[in-house]
Amino acid sequence: MEDTERLLVDKSKKGDLDAFEELISAYEKKAYNIAYRMMGNEEDAKDMAQEAFIKIYKSIQNFREESSFSTWLYRIVTNVCLDELRKRKNDRLVPLELNIETDKGSAIVELSAEKETPEDIYERVEKRQLIQNAISSLGDDYKTVIILRDIQGFGYEEIASMLNCSLGTIKSRINRARNQLKDKLRYQLELYEKKSV
């Protein structure tokens, strides 16, 4: 942990709200992105990120600085989302919208080339939706590791620390999750290809 961050953590532990807000601002976007990937929609992601920040504020006294502050924060965001997903287990909903996050906000569709036709855009959005649906259909443990590793780009050790699991467990979950995802995507893309013929 760098000196500036350590100072902000120390001030936050003493109740300095400005220091806490400055500390959180560096991680706000990535925390939201994790929540969005796990929850599947913008409104829930905002709620879960907000809930996580409240938990962090209330429990910052318990941060022992054994890991980086960011790892601790992302662990709390992940756990808040997992807790909510467990509550909703019987009422699983797959989001119908696909938002693309940019530095300037979110957009429904992002054009990637001038020569892209409306059919190309529709097909790309459909395929992204298939991928999002396949990820959403994974079990919570598998969905979490896929999001943290393959979408957010965290290292194996960071994920193990966030989820409080051994490195071997994380590697095993990621391998199984990727295999399940590959099978689900293969099946869904075959259905998609048959539908579009």
Stockholm file with secondary structure:
# STOCKHOLM 1.0

chainA/1-197         MEDTERLLVDKSKKGDLDAFEELISAYEKKAYNIAYRMMGNEEDAKDMAQEAFIKIYKSIQNFREESSFSTWLYRIVTNVCLDELRKRKNDRLVPLELNIETDKGSAIVELSAEKETPEDIYERVEKRQLIQNAISSLGDDYKTVIILRDIQGFGYEEIASMLNCSLGTIKSRINRARNQLKDKLRYQLELYEKKSV
#=GR chainA/1-197 SS CCHHHHHHHHHHHTTCHHHHHHHHHTTHHHHHHHHHHHHCSHHHHHHHHHHHHHHHHHHGGGCCSSSCHHHHHHHHHHHHHHHHHHHTGGGCCCCSCCCEEETTEEESCCCCCTTCCHHHHHHHHHHHHHHHHHHHTSCHHHHHHHIIIIISCCCHHHHHHHHTCCHHHHHHHHHHHHHHHHHHHHHHHHHHHHHHC
#=GC SS_cons         CCHHHHHHHHHHHTTCHHHHHHHHHTTHHHHHHHHHHHHCSHHHHHHHHHHHHHHHHHHGGGCCSSSCHHHHHHHHHHHHHHHHHHHTGGGCCCCSCCCEEETTEEESCCCCCTTCCHHHHHHHHHHHHHHHHHHHTSCHHHHHHHIIIIISCCCHHHHHHHHTCCHHHHHHHHHHHHHHHHHHHHHHHHHHHHHHC
//
